[in-house]
Amino acid sequence: MTDLGISLALLATTVLLCEATRILISRLFSGKDYAIYLVEIVSTYQLCACTHELKVLGEVGRIEPHIALTLTFIITVVHVITFHGAFANPNGAIENVYRKNITGKTAVARITCMFIGGKAAQLLVPHIWSLGLSDHHLTHKRFGFKCFSPINGSLLEAAGVELACTFAVQAAVLHIHKLDERFHAPVIAAVITSLVYSGGHISGAVFNPIMAFSVQFPCSGHTFLEYAFVYWLGPVTGGVASFFSILLSWNSTPLAVGLQILGDLLRDLPVSPVSDPESLSFLWSSALLRWVIPRIFRRIPSSWISDVVPASFFSPLSSSSLLSSSSDPSLAFA
């Protein structure tokens, strides 16, 4: 527990220092166009540095699944709250280019900043571990900070998991505006936590190309191109697919069908007493699929679609013709 406490203190220190840096940037460079690029670097560093520490806790510390999931949920909420407009994920930049919120040049610049932040975490975190603040760090140092590939299936399977996880997260982001703003961070964190539990044993459930570049690419087991196929092509494809899925009604999307099937399966499976850590981990996924996610995803109003997607995009089909074929949205997850 002492080692866990040290890791938690390190995570908190990382977040506090990054937050202080973001506040300093906002004050020193208020009104400057390049301030967001500095915030992007700092926020991506925060994301990757915290993930490095969580990875050590999981691989070296062997913490219990329910503790790992709880930490994943909490740190995700913290990231969402503190990022101050930073994407820390290329999919966010790509989506905003399509929405014409930013230009392609700006997106490339911000993605470059993400790589800088991710690389900085990759280089600096081992120096922190070298201080030997905990037994986990000392053990990791003894083995030369080596890590191994989290991919336990074929490359195609792992890429499919990354694609599906990214699709689900991006779909949640696209629908989250329907909820009170106070619930945005915990709901997104809950979705991510469920996906980490569900797909982590196959690919590691990273679904962020920059985070994978910083945390997974240095690990032995696969080549750079193989990692790129899984952790870059998979998430980018999933992110793009989720955004374009707004052209379809919710009831006809593959995600709705998949979640409904999984929810039905979970509902029928026996669950051991919740005092068992494995059962607690199982209930994370079960609760998300049965109750939380179905209440997030609903048919998108046509007025919102017209605000996000240019009318010319629907040519030669009109948005009304696409939406008229949908069934009653209340039937989803009935």
C-alpha positions as CSV (number, residue, x, y, z in Angstrom):
1,M,0.0,0.0,0.0
2,T,3.0,2.3,0.6
3,D,4.1,1.8,-3.0
4,L,0.6,2.6,-4.2
5,G,0.5,5.7,-2.1
6,I,3.8,6.9,-3.5
7,S,2.5,6.3,-7.0
8,L,-0.7,8.3,-6.2
9,A,1.4,11.1,-4.8
10,L,3.5,11.1,-8.0
11,L,0.3,11.2,-10.1
12,A,-1.1,14.1,-8.1
13,T,2.2,16.0,-8.3
14,T,2.4,15.6,-12.0
15,V,-1.2,16.9,-12.4
16,L,-0.6,19.8,-10.1
17,L,2.7,20.9,-11.8
18,C,1.1,20.6,-15.2
19,E,-1.9,22.6,-14.0
20,A,0.3,25.3,-12.6
21,T,2.2,25.4,-15.9
22,R,-1.0,25.8,-17.8
23,I,-2.2,28.7,-15.5
24,L,1.2,30.3,-16.0
25,I,0.9,30.0,-19.7
26,S,-2.5,31.5,-19.7
27,R,-1.3,34.5,-17.8
28,L,2.0,35.1,-19.6
29,F,0.6,34.5,-23.1
30,S,-3.0,35.7,-22.7
31,G,-4.5,36.4,-26.1
32,K,-1.6,34.9,-27.9
33,D,-2.4,32.4,-30.7
34,Y,0.5,30.1,-29.7
35,A,-0.6,29.7,-26.1
36,I,-2.8,26.7,-27.0
37,Y,0.2,25.0,-28.5
38,L,2.0,25.2,-25.2
39,V,-1.0,24.0,-23.4
40,E,-1.2,21.1,-25.9
41,I,2.4,20.1,-25.0
42,V,1.8,20.3,-21.3
43,S,-1.5,18.4,-21.4
44,T,-0.2,15.6,-23.5
45,Y,2.8,15.3,-21.2
46,Q,0.4,15.0,-18.3
47,L,-1.6,12.3,-20.0
48,C,1.4,10.2,-21.0
49,A,3.4,10.7,-17.8
50,C,0.4,9.5,-15.7
51,T,-0.2,6.6,-18.1
52,H,3.5,5.6,-17.7
53,E,3.0,5.4,-13.9
54,L,-0.2,3.5,-14.2
55,K,1.4,1.0,-16.5
56,V,4.2,0.4,-14.0
57,L,1.6,-0.1,-11.3
58,G,-0.2,-2.7,-13.4
59,E,2.8,-4.6,-14.7
60,V,5.3,-4.3,-11.8
61,G,3.0,-3.6,-8.9
62,R,0.3,-6.1,-9.9
63,I,-2.4,-4.1,-8.3
64,E,-5.9,-5.6,-8.1
65,P,-8.2,-5.1,-11.1
66,H,-10.8,-3.1,-9.2
67,I,-8.1,-0.7,-7.9
68,A,-6.7,-0.3,-11.4
69,L,-10.1,0.4,-12.9
70,T,-10.9,2.9,-10.1
71,L,-7.6,4.7,-10.8
72,T,-8.3,4.7,-14.5
73,F,-11.7,6.3,-13.8
74,I,-10.4,9.0,-11.5
75,I,-7.4,10.0,-13.5
76,T,-9.5,10.2,-16.7
77,V,-11.9,12.6,-14.9
78,V,-8.9,14.7,-13.8
79,H,-7.6,14.8,-17.4
80,V,-10.9,15.9,-18.9
81,I,-11.3,18.7,-16.3
82,T,-7.8,20.1,-16.5
83,F,-6.9,20.0,-20.2
84,H,-8.1,23.6,-20.8
85,G,-9.0,23.0,-24.4
86,A,-6.1,20.8,-25.4
87,F,-7.0,17.7,-27.4
88,A,-4.1,15.4,-26.4
89,N,-5.4,13.1,-29.1
90,P,-5.1,13.4,-32.9
91,N,-8.7,12.3,-33.3
92,G,-9.8,15.5,-31.6
93,A,-7.8,17.6,-34.1
94,I,-9.1,15.7,-37.1
95,E,-12.7,16.0,-35.9
96,N,-12.3,19.8,-35.4
97,V,-10.8,20.2,-38.9
98,Y,-13.9,18.5,-40.4
99,R,-16.2,20.8,-38.3
100,K,-14.1,23.7,-39.6
101,N,-13.3,24.8,-36.0
102,I,-9.6,24.8,-36.9
103,T,-7.6,24.7,-40.1
104,G,-5.6,21.7,-41.4
105,K,-2.4,23.7,-40.7
106,T,-3.4,24.3,-37.1
107,A,-4.3,20.6,-36.7
108,V,-0.9,19.5,-37.9
109,A,0.8,22.0,-35.6
110,R,-1.2,20.8,-32.6
111,I,-0.5,17.1,-33.4
112,T,3.2,17.9,-33.6
113,C,2.9,19.5,-30.1
114,M,1.2,16.3,-29.0
115,F,4.2,14.2,-30.2
116,I,6.5,16.6,-28.4
117,G,4.6,16.2,-25.1
118,G,4.4,12.4,-25.5
119,K,8.1,12.1,-26.3
120,A,9.0,14.4,-23.3
121,A,7.1,12.0,-21.0
122,Q,8.8,9.0,-22.5
123,L,12.2,10.6,-21.8
124,L,11.6,12.3,-18.4
125,V,9.6,9.7,-16.6
126,P,12.4,7.1,-16.4
127,H,14.6,9.7,-14.7
128,I,11.8,10.0,-12.0
129,W,11.7,6.3,-11.6
130,S,15.5,6.3,-11.2
131,L,15.1,8.1,-7.9
132,G,13.8,4.9,-6.5
133,L,10.8,6.4,-4.7
134,S,9.1,3.0,-4.4
135,D,9.9,-0.6,-4.7
136,H,8.0,-0.7,-8.0
137,H,10.3,1.9,-9.4
138,L,13.4,0.1,-8.1
139,T,12.3,-3.2,-9.6
140,H,11.6,-1.5,-12.9
141,K,15.0,0.2,-12.8
142,R,16.7,-3.1,-12.1
143,F,15.4,-4.5,-15.4
144,G,16.4,-1.5,-17.4
145,F,12.9,0.0,-17.5
146,K,12.0,-2.7,-20.1
147,C,8.4,-3.2,-21.0
148,F,6.7,-5.7,-23.2
149,S,4.0,-5.5,-25.8
150,P,0.4,-5.7,-24.4
151,I,-0.9,-7.3,-27.6
152,N,-2.1,-10.7,-26.8
153,G,-4.0,-11.4,-30.0
154,S,-3.2,-11.1,-33.7
155,L,-2.4,-7.7,-35.1
156,L,-5.7,-7.6,-36.9
157,E,-7.6,-8.4,-33.7
158,A,-5.7,-5.8,-31.7
159,A,-6.3,-3.2,-34.3
160,G,-10.0,-4.1,-34.3
161,V,-10.2,-3.6,-30.6
162,E,-8.5,-0.2,-30.8
163,L,-10.9,0.8,-33.6
164,A,-14.0,-0.4,-31.7
165,C,-12.9,1.3,-28.5
166,T,-12.1,4.6,-30.3
167,F,-15.5,4.4,-32.0
168,A,-17.3,4.0,-28.7
169,V,-15.4,6.9,-27.0
170,Q,-15.8,9.3,-29.9
171,A,-19.5,8.4,-30.2
172,A,-19.9,9.2,-26.5
173,V,-18.2,12.5,-27.1
174,L,-20.5,13.3,-30.0
175,H,-23.6,12.6,-27.8
176,I,-22.4,14.0,-24.5
177,H,-23.9,17.4,-25.2
178,K,-27.3,15.9,-24.3
179,L,-26.3,15.6,-20.7
180,D,-25.9,18.3,-18.0
181,E,-22.3,19.6,-18.3
182,R,-21.5,18.5,-14.8
183,F,-21.8,14.9,-15.9
184,H,-19.6,15.1,-19.0
185,A,-16.3,14.2,-17.4
186,P,-17.5,11.3,-15.2
187,V,-19.6,9.8,-18.0
188,I,-16.7,9.9,-20.5
189,A,-14.4,8.5,-17.8
190,A,-16.9,5.7,-17.1
191,V,-17.1,4.8,-20.8
192,I,-13.3,4.7,-21.1
193,T,-12.9,2.6,-17.9
194,S,-15.4,0.1,-19.2
195,L,-13.6,-0.2,-22.5
196,V,-10.2,-0.6,-20.8
197,Y,-11.6,-3.5,-18.8
198,S,-13.3,-5.0,-21.9
199,G,-10.4,-4.7,-24.4
200,G,-7.3,-4.3,-22.3
201,H,-6.4,-8.0,-22.4
202,I,-6.2,-8.0,-26.2
203,S,-4.5,-4.7,-27.2
204,G,-4.0,-2.8,-24.0
205,A,-7.0,-0.6,-24.9
206,V,-5.0,2.6,-25.5
207,F,-7.1,4.1,-28.3
208,N,-4.9,7.2,-28.5
209,P,-2.1,7.3,-31.1
210,I,0.0,9.8,-29.1
211,M,-0.3,7.9,-25.9
212,A,0.6,4.7,-27.6
213,F,3.6,6.3,-29.2
214,S,4.8,7.4,-25.8
215,V,3.9,4.4,-23.7
216,Q,3.7,1.3,-26.0
217,F,6.0,1.9,-28.9
218,P,9.2,1.6,-26.8
219,C,8.1,-1.9,-25.6
220,S,9.7,-5.0,-27.2
221,G,7.6,-7.6,-29.0
222,H,6.6,-5.9,-32.2
223,T,8.1,-3.6,-34.8
224,F,7.3,0.1,-35.2
225,L,5.2,-0.6,-38.3
226,E,3.2,-3.3,-36.4
227,Y,2.6,-0.9,-33.5
228,A,1.6,1.8,-36.0
229,F,-0.9,-0.5,-37.7
230,V,-2.6,-1.3,-34.3
231,Y,-2.3,2.0,-32.4
232,W,-2.4,4.5,-35.2
233,L,-4.5,3.1,-38.0
234,G,-7.0,1.4,-35.7
235,P,-7.9,4.5,-33.6
236,V,-7.9,7.0,-36.4
237,T,-10.2,4.7,-38.5
238,G,-12.5,4.3,-35.5
239,G,-12.6,8.0,-34.8
240,V,-13.5,8.9,-38.3
241,A,-16.1,6.2,-38.5
242,S,-17.8,7.3,-35.3
243,F,-18.1,10.9,-36.6
244,F,-19.6,9.8,-39.9
245,S,-22.0,7.5,-38.1
246,I,-24.1,10.6,-37.2
247,L,-25.5,10.3,-40.8
248,L,-27.3,7.2,-39.6
249,S,-30.0,6.9,-36.9
250,W,-28.8,5.5,-33.6
251,N,-30.9,2.4,-33.8
252,S,-29.1,1.3,-37.0
253,T,-25.5,1.9,-35.9
254,P,-23.3,-1.2,-35.3
255,L,-22.4,0.2,-31.9
256,A,-26.0,0.1,-30.7
257,V,-26.4,-3.4,-31.9
258,G,-23.1,-4.5,-30.4
259,L,-23.8,-2.9,-27.0
260,Q,-27.3,-4.3,-26.9
261,I,-26.0,-7.8,-27.6
262,L,-23.3,-7.4,-24.9
263,G,-25.8,-6.0,-22.5
264,D,-28.1,-9.0,-23.0
265,L,-25.2,-11.4,-22.5
266,L,-24.1,-9.7,-19.3
267,R,-27.6,-9.7,-18.0
268,D,-27.9,-13.5,-18.4
269,L,-24.4,-14.3,-17.0
270,P,-24.1,-15.3,-13.3
271,V,-22.2,-12.9,-11.2
272,S,-20.3,-14.0,-8.0
273,P,-20.5,-11.9,-4.8
274,V,-19.3,-8.4,-5.2
275,S,-16.7,-8.8,-2.5
276,D,-14.6,-10.6,-5.2
277,P,-12.4,-8.1,-6.9
278,E,-13.0,-9.8,-10.3
279,S,-16.7,-9.4,-9.8
280,L,-16.2,-5.7,-9.1
281,S,-14.3,-5.4,-12.3
282,F,-17.0,-7.3,-14.1
283,L,-19.7,-5.1,-12.7
284,W,-18.0,-2.0,-14.1
285,S,-18.5,-3.3,-17.6
286,S,-22.0,-4.7,-16.9
287,A,-23.3,-1.5,-15.4
288,L,-22.0,0.6,-18.2
289,L,-23.5,-1.5,-20.9
290,R,-26.8,-2.0,-19.1
291,W,-27.6,1.5,-17.8
292,V,-25.2,4.3,-18.4
293,I,-24.3,4.0,-22.1
294,P,-27.9,3.4,-23.3
295,R,-28.9,6.7,-21.6
296,I,-26.1,8.6,-23.4
297,F,-26.7,7.4,-26.9
298,R,-30.0,8.4,-28.4
299,R,-31.0,9.4,-31.9
300,I,-29.3,12.7,-32.8
301,P,-31.7,15.5,-33.6
302,S,-31.7,16.5,-37.3
303,S,-31.2,20.1,-36.3
304,W,-27.9,19.2,-34.5
305,I,-26.8,17.2,-37.5
306,S,-27.3,20.1,-39.8
307,D,-25.3,22.3,-37.5
308,V,-22.3,19.9,-37.5
309,V,-22.4,18.5,-41.0
310,P,-22.5,20.8,-44.0
311,A,-25.7,20.4,-46.1
312,S,-23.7,19.8,-49.2
313,F,-22.3,16.7,-47.6
314,F,-25.7,14.9,-47.9
315,S,-25.9,15.5,-51.7
316,P,-27.5,13.8,-53.5
317,L,-29.3,12.4,-50.4
318,S,-31.0,14.7,-48.1
319,S,-30.8,14.5,-44.3
320,S,-34.5,14.0,-44.1
321,S,-34.4,10.9,-46.3
322,L,-31.7,9.4,-44.2
323,L,-33.5,10.0,-40.9
324,S,-37.0,9.0,-42.2
325,S,-36.0,5.4,-42.5
326,S,-35.0,5.1,-38.8
327,S,-37.3,3.4,-36.3
328,D,-38.5,4.8,-33.1
329,P,-35.4,5.7,-30.9
330,S,-37.2,4.6,-27.8
331,L,-37.0,1.0,-28.9
332,A,-33.2,1.0,-28.5
333,F,-32.2,-1.0,-25.4
334,A,-35.8,-1.5,-24.5
